[in-house]
Amino acid sequence: MDYNRVVADLAGNPEEEFIKKISEKFTIEKYSGESAYRPEARHTFGVYLDNYWYKLTAKPGTFDEDDVVDSLDVSILQNNLLTPILGIKDPRTDQRIEFVGGIRGLEELEKRVKAGMKVAFSMYPTSIEELMKVANAEKLMPPKSTWFEPKLRSGIFIHKL
């Protein structure tokens, strides 16, 4: 399942400037659907800001498609938006970012923004195939890359290397 993000502030960027900075690395279009924007494919993201949803698509050259970690959507968002624009260098320790498991639905993202967070990001789910490619390359998944339901007991799921 998807593992979405909400962020408390725009790191001092006015909303217009934030959108402008995003457009340097992503194509951005306002989403006019009836409900929240759920990404339909890899390298697409939803952004909920000021009561509007936007669809982002990573521009060519913003990631290395041949690198199993760099080409993950969580890496693309982290390397092209969260770190350079919002200043979130370590999502594990930065108090401004929270994670929302996909089981809660995209409406939870809207609810959190309306309750005081500034922006939300909906993610396309990391696939089992992507996870296995990272494991087979003996690399580590970025923090908060995956969300599984139901939660398995520790040690039940093992991949033989």
Secondary structure, 3 states (H helix, E strand, C coil): CCEEEEECCCCCCCHHHHHHHHCCCEEEEECCCCCCCCCCCCCEEEEEECCEEEEEEECCCCCCCCCCCCCCHHHHHHHHHHCCCCCCCCCCCCCCEEEEEHHHCHHHHHHHHHCCCCEEEEECCCCHHHHHHHHHCCCCCCCCCCCCCCCCCCCCCCCCC
